[in-house]
């Protein structure tokens, strides 16, 4: 079945709009990493709250059944509490709340990076006879450890840099989406009109 030119034009406009929004978000994250982090913290609080409430609703009224009913209840209640606490403290003092939550997340990622890096180095050195070259894995493990240490010693700078990196990636993907939208729009000019 052929796709009409009107449908292709709508796809092009939708894809272009997504690319434009992504481009704006990327520039915002690149030039205002602190505010972007604050927005992400608030969105994360709302996601936790909505996830827990929807999970509790589905356990109560939605007929969602799993083998771990009490585990699901505790998980959803913790999600609601996390979201409520995050939003409450953000409402009281947005700057302090953002700094506290960003530091917590940075420490969490730092510890995870340290564990993964050390595990990679230990496993590849211990099992080196199974690898043709071990140096790429050792270098990767060292980079994980250095990243973890950097986040441990400068968590807010690290989170700001990660937000800025995310902004750069958003800009790159936005340029790709806008290019795709242009290609779809150009292909709509040569397509047959709506049947």
Protein Blocks (a to p, Z undefined) as FASTA:
>chain_A
ZZdfklmmmmmmmmmmmmmmmmmmmmmmmmmmmlmmmmmmmmmmmmmmmmmmmmmmmmmm
nopacfblmlmmmmmmmmmmmmmmmmmmmmmmmmlmmmmmmmmmmmmmmmmmmmmmmmmm
mmmmmmmmmpfblklmmmmmmmmmmmmmmmmmmmmlmmmmmmmmmmmmmmmmmmmmmmmm
mmmmmmmmmpccdZZ
